[in-house]
Amino acid sequence: MRRLLTLILILAFNSNVLFAQEDYKEHVIKKGENIYMISRQYRVTPNSIFKLNPGSEQVIYVGSILRIPNSSSTNNNSSNNKPTVTSGNNDTVKNYVVQKGDTKFSLSRRFGVSINELEQQNPHIRNMLQTGHIINLNNTKTEAEETTSTIKETVITETNTTTPSITTDTTTITEVKTKIKGYKDYVIKPKQTLYSLSMMTGMSTEDLITLNPKLKTAVVTGDIIKVPTNITQTNDVKNTLNNSDSTKNIETEKLPKIITNNNEALYANLVKNTANGIYFYTPFSSDELSSPEGRQKILEVSTDYKKYIDFFQGAQIAIDSAKALKLEFDVTLIKKNIAESKLTVDSPYNKNVILVPFLDGDSQFPEIKSDKSVSIIDIKSNLNSSDNINIYKSIPSDTIQKTKTLNYLAKQNANTVVVSDLDEAKNKTLIKKILPDSKFLKVNNSGFFNSEKLKSTLDKTKLNYIVLDSDKTIILLNTTTALMRELSEYDIQLVMIESELISKQNQVSEMRFKILKLIFPSNTNSLNKSDITDFENKYKSIFDTAPTENSILGFNVTLDALLRISQDSSFEETISNIISTQPHLKFEYKKIKDGYYFNRGIYLMQYNSEEGILEID
């Protein structure tokens, strides 16, 4: 396959008659290189390499040959295609001839202006943009800046032609809406965060993200971003960013309190001088996820993809929080349509973790091959364990919720009555296994049951747990009404063994739950109000919306994984020995079999008429 692709590229190169033989040199692609790195090495623009090497804007292969234009040839061609004139007030004006296939949207992205600004400067294109139109642009980017604004770099190396070893780096700079006129490239340094970059550049975090959308996903050491030209990259600046008290005060002040929770075992043993790798396995590239246009296109395909966008927005805050702790790690997105049946992770780091959110049932997760330690975090993906790779199911299953709730009831020496609809109680087998003396009571066709039958199941000498095993609102309403009438004679407490039953009962007043002191399991703990509020405020300040359930998952799971991979012990050891509590989720893993772990971190909650909701176990 690789030879065929190389042959196709060679044929394409030979058909290009725009450059004479002496106008280019050849470069053999080395492992880890991408087009942008190569263009900087030869002092040419990425677009000039793309023109000589059709297909290279999508993928390049280690060992293949790239044709590199001579810099003088590139300069000549650039000047011919993009003539520059001087206006009366000495402002630089660029003239661009509209090409076939150009759109207002593509030109606005290319030149870093909005469509409205493009039309204001060029009124003749307002009604229609036509091939041959000349576009005038004031104060636009240089040619080098212009080409990097649409660059997408992906390096895929092959082993045995069928097993790709993926190291991806996707970079996109979208429409700039800030008022700063001049920009230059800046390489992100170790330990820098979104806040420290904001302070260094004098830009707000919002403007910085607008200029560099990939910062919305992660602040990654070694990434190249755009910063104002008046920023100098000196040792003094770097030392100030990393060490000054003023920087630390600002970071601490702006950073949510979520990174200072009570996980003493995790925070006490953080290793900050060793880097690790964190990967996200998704249907999308960071290019698609980081730009507003890319996210909009994702949602146009299917609104179901919103869960991925929400997840990664939550993950971004976790990544930024970990950076503020001075943890060292690299973030990589693996686009799942790149990976097939086998995926080789060629990582320079000894510890690596792959987060796999929402993998649907029709998708097969590839077999992972790596000579380094790799752990896989399952987030609602139902992955199966494989040789030498540990899989950690991070979200407690419904069965774990039910089992924990029923085990709690079994310890109380109470009378248990299960209420279900006309169909057989769906959890009867599990209930009978844990509570063999349970009594079962079915409602009639109208959703009611005979009051005398209810009384016959109750015990005046014991606490009576009434387990609702139905998701029908009418049954909940009728049951709670009947139970409240019996409270004067019996000690009664309502129980739901699945958390989703609560969310489905939005038509029922919480007052009923308080009166009957409802017990229910939950994956999240709403009592961590301070930490949760800090996260919600932080999320809303960045994304101008409240976090969703999937945003919460993205934050909690990512932060917990980053803290665990940064310990002085192996990832598996931290999983086995440390129970952690992030703002919303608890992570209490249990080994089910070799290479397979379940999170049993369930909160058991109870409504209380005076104090609201309490944690009881």
C-alpha positions in Angstrom: 0.0 0.0 0.0 2.8 2.4 0.9 4.6 1.7 -2.4 1.4 2.3 -4.3 0.9 5.6 -2.5 4.5 6.6 -3.2 4.1 5.7 -6.9 0.9 7.8 -7.1 2.7 10.7 -5.6 5.7 10.3 -7.9 3.4 10.3 -10.9 1.7 13.4 -9.6 5.0 15.1 -9.1 6.1 14.2 -12.7 2.9 15.7 -14.1 3.6 19.1 -12.4 5.1 21.3 -15.1 4.9 24.5 -13.2 8.4 24.1 -11.7 11.6 23.3 -13.6 13.9 20.5 -12.5 16.3 23.0 -10.9 13.6 24.8 -8.9 13.4 22.2 -6.2 15.4 19.9 -3.9 14.4 16.6 -2.5 13.8 15.8 1.2 13.5 12.3 2.7 10.8 12.4 5.4 12.0 11.4 8.8 10.0 10.0 11.7 8.1 12.7 13.7 8.4 15.4 10.9 5.5 17.3 9.5 5.0 19.7 6.7 5.3 22.8 8.9 8.5 21.7 10.5 10.0 20.9 7.0 8.9 24.2 5.6 10.6 26.1 8.4 13.8 24.1 7.9 14.0 25.1 4.2 12.6 28.6 4.8 9.6 28.1 2.4 5.9 28.2 3.0 3.8 25.0 3.6 1.6 25.9 0.6 4.5 25.9 -1.7 5.3 22.3 -0.6 1.7 21.3 -1.0 1.7 22.6 -4.6 4.7 20.5 -5.5 3.5 17.4 -3.6 -0.2 16.8 -4.2 -1.8 14.9 -1.3 0.8 16.0 1.2 -1.7 18.3 2.8 -3.5 15.2 4.0 -0.7 12.7 4.8 3.0 12.1 4.5 4.9 8.9 5.1 8.3 8.3 6.7 10.9 7.4 4.0 8.9 9.1 1.2 10.5 11.9 -0.8 9.1 15.5 -0.7 10.0 18.0 -3.4 11.0 21.3 -1.7 11.0 24.4 -3.8 14.0 26.7 -3.7 13.2 29.7 -1.5 14.0 32.1 -4.3 11.5 30.4 -6.6 8.9 30.5 -3.8 9.5 34.2 -3.3 9.2 34.9 -7.0 6.0 33.0 -7.3 4.6 34.6 -4.2 5.2 38.0 -5.5 3.6 37.2 -8.9 0.5 35.8 -7.3 0.1 38.3 -4.5 1.3 41.7 -5.7 1.7 44.4 -3.1 1.2 48.1 -3.6 1.4 51.1 -1.2 -1.6 53.3 -0.5 -1.4 57.0 0.0 -1.2 56.7 3.7 1.5 54.1 3.5 -0.7 51.3 4.7 0.1 48.0 3.1 -2.6 46.7 0.8 -2.6 43.1 -0.6 -4.3 42.4 -3.9 -5.6 38.9 -4.4 -7.2 37.5 -7.6 -10.1 35.3 -6.7 -9.6 31.7 -7.9 -12.1 29.1 -9.0 -13.5 27.4 -5.8 -12.8 30.4 -3.5 -15.7 31.4 -1.3 -16.1 34.4 1.1 -15.8 32.0 4.0 -12.6 30.4 2.8 -11.1 33.8 2.0 -12.1 35.2 5.4 -10.3 32.3 7.1 -7.3 32.6 4.8 -6.7 36.3 5.4 -7.8 36.4 9.1 -10.7 38.8 8.7 -14.4 38.4 9.1 -16.7 38.1 6.1 -18.3 41.4 7.1 -14.8 43.1 7.1 -14.1 41.5 3.7 -17.2 42.9 2.2 -16.7 46.3 3.7 -13.2 46.6 2.2 -14.5 45.1 -1.1 -18.1 46.3 -1.8 -18.1 44.7 -5.3 -18.3 41.2 -3.8 -21.3 41.8 -1.5 -23.8 40.4 -4.0 -21.6 37.7 -5.5 -18.0 36.6 -5.4 -16.7 35.8 -8.9 -13.5 34.2 -10.3 -11.2 37.0 -11.4 -12.4 39.6 -8.8 -9.5 41.5 -7.2 -9.7 41.5 -3.4 -8.0 44.3 -1.5 -7.0 43.6 2.1 -5.5 46.0 4.6 -3.2 45.0 7.4 -3.4 41.3 6.7 -1.0 38.5 7.5 2.2 37.9 5.7 2.4 35.0 3.3 4.0 32.7 5.9 1.3 33.5 8.4 -1.4 33.1 5.8 -0.4 29.6 4.8 -0.1 28.4 8.4 -3.7 29.6 9.1 -5.0 26.6 7.1 -2.4 24.0 7.8 -3.3 20.5 8.8 -0.4 18.3 9.7 -0.6 14.6 10.1 2.3 12.2 10.2 1.4 8.5 9.9 4.2 5.9 10.0 3.6 2.4 8.9 4.8 -0.9 10.3 4.2 -4.0 8.3 2.0 -1.9 5.9 -1.1 -2.8 7.8 -0.5 -1.6 11.4 -0.3 2.2 11.5 1.8 3.8 14.3 0.1 7.1 14.8 1.6 10.4 16.0 -0.7 13.2 15.1 -0.4 16.9 15.3 -3.3 19.0 13.9 -3.1 22.7 13.9 -5.6 25.3 12.7 -5.8 29.0 13.2 -9.3 30.4 12.5 -10.8 33.8 12.1 -9.1 36.4 14.3 -11.5 38.9 16.0 -9.1 40.7 18.2 -7.9 44.3 17.6 -4.2 43.5 17.6 -2.7 44.0 14.1 0.6 42.1 14.1 1.3 38.5 15.1 4.2 36.1 15.1 4.8 32.4 15.9 5.4 31.4 19.5 6.4 27.9 20.8 4.6 26.9 24.0 7.0 26.2 26.8 6.8 23.5 29.5 4.5 24.4 32.4 2.8 27.3 30.6 -1.0 27.5 31.0 -3.7 29.4 29.3 -3.6 31.9 32.1 0.2 32.4 32.0 0.0 32.8 28.2 -2.8 35.3 28.6 -0.7 37.3 31.1 2.4 37.1 28.9 0.5 38.4 25.7 -1.6 40.9 27.5 -4.7 39.3 25.8 -7.8 37.9 27.5 -8.1 34.2 27.5 -11.1 34.5 25.2 -9.1 36.5 22.6 -6.2 34.2 22.9 -8.5 31.2 22.1 -10.1 33.0 19.3 -6.7 33.6 17.7 -5.6 30.0 18.5 -8.7 27.7 18.7 -6.6 24.7 19.5 -5.9 26.2 23.0 -9.6 25.5 23.7 -8.7 21.8 23.7 -5.3 21.9 25.4 -2.2 23.9 26.1 0.4 21.5 24.7 4.2 22.0 25.2 5.8 22.5 21.8 2.7 23.7 20.0 3.1 26.8 17.8 0.6 29.6 18.4 0.1 33.1 17.3 1.0 36.0 19.7 1.3 39.7 19.3 4.6 40.8 17.7 5.6 42.9 20.6 6.1 39.8 22.8 9.7 38.8 23.3 10.7 35.3 24.0 13.6 35.8 26.4 14.9 33.9 29.4 13.6 36.6 31.7 10.1 36.2 30.3 10.2 32.4 30.6 11.6 32.6 34.2 8.8 35.1 35.1 6.2 32.8 33.6 7.4 29.7 35.5 8.7 31.2 38.8 7.4 34.6 39.7 5.2 35.1 42.7 2.9 37.4 40.8 2.3 34.7 38.2 1.5 32.1 40.8 -0.9 34.5 42.5 -2.7 35.2 39.3 -2.9 31.5 38.4 -4.1 30.5 41.9 -6.6 33.3 41.9 -8.1 32.4 38.5 -7.8 28.6 38.8 -10.9 26.9 40.1 -10.6 25.4 43.6 -11.3 22.1 42.1 -7.6 21.2 41.9 -7.2 21.5 45.7 -9.7 18.9 46.8 -9.2 16.3 49.5 -7.3 13.7 47.4 -4.3 13.9 49.6 -2.9 10.5 48.4 -2.9 11.8 44.8 -1.6 15.3 45.4 1.1 14.2 47.8 2.9 12.1 45.3 2.7 14.0 42.1 5.8 13.7 39.8 6.3 17.0 38.0 9.6 16.4 36.2 8.6 13.4 34.1 6.3 13.8 31.1 3.5 11.3 30.2 1.2 10.8 27.2 -2.6 11.2 27.2 -4.6 10.3 24.1 -8.2 10.8 23.2 -9.8 8.3 20.8 -12.6 10.1 18.9 -14.4 10.4 15.6 -12.9 13.8 15.1 -9.5 15.5 14.8 -8.4 18.4 17.0 -8.8 20.6 13.9 -12.5 19.8 13.7 -13.1 20.1 17.5 -11.1 23.3 18.1 -12.6 25.7 15.6 -16.2 27.0 15.8 -16.7 26.2 12.2 -15.5 22.7 12.7 -17.8 22.1 15.6 -20.7 23.5 13.7 -20.0 21.1 10.8 -19.9 18.2 13.3 -23.4 19.1 14.6 -24.7 19.5 11.0 -23.8 15.9 10.4 -25.6 14.8 13.6 -26.7 16.5 16.8 -25.7 13.3 18.6 -22.1 14.4 18.2 -22.7 17.2 20.6 -21.8 14.8 23.4 -18.2 14.7 22.1 -18.0 18.5 21.9 -19.3 18.8 25.5 -16.9 16.1 26.7 -13.9 17.8 25.3 -14.8 21.2 26.6 -14.9 19.7 30.0 -11.6 17.9 29.4 -10.0 21.2 28.4 -10.6 22.6 31.8 -9.1 19.5 33.4 -6.1 19.8 31.2 -5.6 23.4 32.0 -6.0 22.6 35.8 -3.3 19.9 35.5 -1.0 22.3 33.7 -1.4 24.8 36.5 -0.2 22.1 38.8 3.0 22.0 36.7 2.3 18.4 35.5 4.2 17.4 32.4 2.2 15.6 29.6 1.4 15.7 25.9 -2.1 15.6 24.6 -2.9 13.8 21.3 -6.2 13.1 19.5 -6.4 9.8 17.6 -9.1 10.0 14.9 -10.8 6.7 14.9 -11.2 6.4 11.1 -7.4 6.5 10.9 -7.1 3.4 13.1 -8.2 0.1 11.8 -8.0 -3.3 13.5 -4.6 -2.6 15.0 -3.1 0.6 16.3 0.6 1.0 17.3 1.2 3.7 19.8 4.8 4.7 19.4 5.2 6.9 22.4 8.4 8.4 23.9 6.8 8.3 27.4 6.9 5.4 29.8 3.3 5.9 31.0 0.4 6.6 28.6 -3.4 6.6 28.9 -6.0 6.5 26.2 -9.5 7.9 26.9 -12.2 6.4 24.8 -15.6 8.2 25.2 -18.9 7.1 23.7 -17.7 4.4 21.3 -20.9 3.2 19.7 -21.8 -0.5 19.5 -21.1 -0.7 15.8 -17.5 0.5 16.2 -14.7 -1.9 17.0 -11.9 -0.5 19.1 -8.5 -1.5 17.6 -6.0 -3.7 19.1 -3.3 -1.5 20.8 0.4 -2.4 20.3 3.1 -0.5 22.2 6.4 -1.1 23.8 5.4 1.3 26.6 2.8 1.1 29.3 -0.7 2.0 27.9 -3.9 2.1 30.0 -7.3 2.6 28.4 -10.1 4.5 30.2 -13.6 3.4 29.0 -16.2 6.2 29.2 -19.5 4.6 28.3 -17.9 2.6 25.5 -18.2 -1.0 26.6 -14.6 -2.0 25.6 -13.3 -5.5 26.0 -10.0 -6.3 27.7 -7.1 -7.4 25.5 -3.6 -8.8 26.0 -1.2 -6.6 28.0 -3.6 -3.7 28.0 -5.6 -2.7 31.1 -9.1 -1.3 30.6 -10.7 0.8 33.3 -14.5 1.3 33.1 -14.7 4.8 34.7 -18.5 5.2 34.9 -20.3 2.8 37.3 -22.8 0.6 35.6 -26.5 0.4 36.4 -25.9 -3.0 37.9 -23.3 -1.6 40.3 -25.8 1.1 41.4 -28.6 -1.5 42.0 -26.3 -3.8 43.9 -24.9 -1.2 46.2 -28.3 0.1 47.1 -29.7 -3.4 47.7 -26.7 -4.3 49.8 -27.3 -1.3 52.0 -30.9 -2.3 52.5 -29.8 -5.8 53.4 -27.8 -4.5 56.3 -30.7 -2.6 58.0 -32.8 -5.5 59.2 -35.9 -3.9 57.6 -39.0 -5.2 55.8 -38.7 -4.8 52.1 -41.7 -4.4 49.7 -41.1 -4.1 45.9 -43.8 -2.2 43.9 -43.9 -2.9 40.1 -46.4 -2.5 37.3 -48.4 -5.4 35.8 -45.3 -6.8 34.1 -42.9 -8.9 36.2 -40.6 -6.7 38.3 -37.6 -6.2 36.0 -35.0 -6.5 38.8 -36.7 -9.3 40.6 -33.9 -11.8 40.2 -31.3 -9.4 41.6 -33.5 -8.3 44.4 -34.4 -11.8 45.4 -30.7 -12.7 45.4 -29.7 -10.0 47.8 -33.0 -9.6 49.7 -34.6 -13.1 49.6 -37.4 -12.2 52.0 -38.7 -9.3 49.9 -42.4 -9.1 49.2 -43.7 -8.1 45.7 -46.7 -5.9 45.1 -48.2 -5.2 41.6 -50.5 -2.4 40.6 -53.7 -2.9 38.6 -54.4 -1.8 35.0 -55.0 1.8 36.2 -51.7 2.0 38.1 -53.3 1.6 41.6 -53.1 -1.2 44.1 -55.5 -2.2 46.8 -54.8 -0.3 50.1 -55.5 -3.5 52.1 -52.9 -5.4 50.0 -50.4 -2.7 50.8 -51.1 -2.9 54.5 -50.8 -6.7 54.4 -47.2 -6.3 53.3 -46.2 -3.6 55.9 -44.7 -4.4 59.3 -45.5 -2.1 62.3 -42.5 -3.4 64.2 -39.8 -2.6 61.6 -38.7 0.0 59.2 -40.5 -0.6 55.8 -38.5 0.0 52.6 -40.8 0.4 49.6 -38.6 -0.3 46.5 -40.1 1.3 43.3 -39.2 -1.0 40.4 -41.0 0.9 37.6 -40.2 4.1 35.6 -43.8 5.0 35.1 -44.8 8.4 36.6 -48.4 7.3 37.3 -47.2 4.4 39.4 -44.8 6.7 41.4 -47.6 9.2 42.0 -50.1 6.6 43.1 -47.6 4.8 45.2 -46.3 7.8 47.1 -49.9 9.0 47.7 -50.8 5.7 49.2 -47.6 5.6 51.3 -48.1 9.0 52.7 -51.5 8.0 54.0 -49.9 5.2 56.0 -47.1 7.2 57.6 -49.1 7.7 60.8 -49.1 4.0 61.5 -46.0 2.7 59.8 -42.3 3.7 59.5 -41.9 3.9 55.7 -39.1 4.9 53.5 -39.1 5.0 49.7 -36.2 3.5 47.7 -35.2 3.7 44.0 -32.3 1.4 43.0 -31.5 3.3 39.7 -30.5 6.9 39.5 -32.1 7.4 36.1 -35.5 6.8 37.6 -35.1 10.1 39.5 -34.4 12.1 36.3 -37.4 10.5 34.6 -39.8 11.7 37.3 -39.5 15.4 36.6 -43.3 15.8 36.9 -43.2 14.7 40.6 -42.7 17.2 43.4 -39.5 16.8 45.5 -41.7 17.3 48.5 -42.9 13.7 48.1 -39.3 12.5 48.1 -38.5 14.5 51.3 -41.6 13.3 53.2 -40.8 9.7 52.3 -37.0 10.2 52.8 -36.2 8.7 49.4 -33.0 6.7 49.2 -31.3 6.5 45.7 -27.9 5.8 44.2 -26.0 8.4 42.2 -22.8 8.6 40.2 -22.3 12.2 41.2 -22.3 13.9 44.5 -24.3 17.2 44.5 -23.1 18.0 48.1 -19.6 19.1 46.9 -21.2 22.5 46.3 -18.1 24.6 46.4 -16.1 22.5 44.0 -19.0 22.1 41.7 -19.8 25.8 41.7 -16.2 26.6 40.9 -16.2 24.2 37.9 -19.6 25.5 36.6 -18.4 29.1 36.9 -15.2 28.3 35.1 -17.0 26.4 32.4 -19.5 29.2 31.8 -16.8 31.9 31.7 -15.1 30.0 28.8 -17.9 28.5 26.9 -20.8 30.9 27.8 -23.1 28.1 28.7 -23.7 25.7 31.6 -21.9 22.4 31.6 -23.9 19.3 30.5 -23.6 15.8 32.0 -21.1 15.0 29.3 -19.0 18.1 30.1 -18.9 16.9 33.7 -17.7 13.5 32.6 -15.0 15.1 30.4 -13.7 17.1 33.3 -13.8 14.6 36.1 -12.5 11.6 34.1 -9.7 13.5 32.4 -8.5 15.2 35.6 -8.5 11.9 37.5 -6.5 10.2 34.7 -4.0 13.0 34.6 -3.4 12.9 38.4 -3.1 9.2 38.4 -0.7 9.0 35.5 1.5 11.6 37.2 2.2 9.5 40.4 5.5 8.0 41.4 3.9 4.5 41.0 2.4 2.7 38.0 -1.1 3.7 36.8 -2.4 0.2 37.8 -1.0 0.6 41.4 -2.8 4.0 41.8 -6.0 2.4 40.6 -5.6 -0.5 43.0 -4.6 1.5 46.1 -6.2 5.0 45.9 -9.9 6.0 46.0 -10.2 9.5 44.6 -13.1 12.0 44.7 -13.2 14.6 42.0 -15.9 17.4 42.2 -18.7 15.2 40.9 -17.4 11.6 40.6 -15.8 9.1 42.9 -13.3 6.7 41.4 -13.1 3.4 43.4 -11.9 0.7 41.0 -12.1 -3.0 41.6 -10.3 -5.6 39.5 -12.9 -8.0 38.0 -10.4 -10.1 36.0 -6.9 -9.7 34.6 -6.8 -6.4 32.6 -10.3 -5.4 33.5 -11.4 -2.9 36.2 -14.8 -1.5 37.2 -15.4 1.8 39.0 -17.7 1.1 42.0 -17.7 4.7 43.1 -21.4 5.1 43.9 -22.8 7.7 46.2 -25.9 6.6 48.2 -28.1 9.6 48.9 -31.2 10.3 50.9 -33.8 13.1 50.8 -34.4 14.7 54.2 -37.3 17.0 55.0 -35.1 19.5 56.8 -31.6 19.2 55.3 -32.4 18.5 51.7 -30.2 15.6 50.4 -27.7 13.7 52.6 -25.1 11.1 51.8 -25.8 8.0 53.8 -23.1 5.5 52.6 
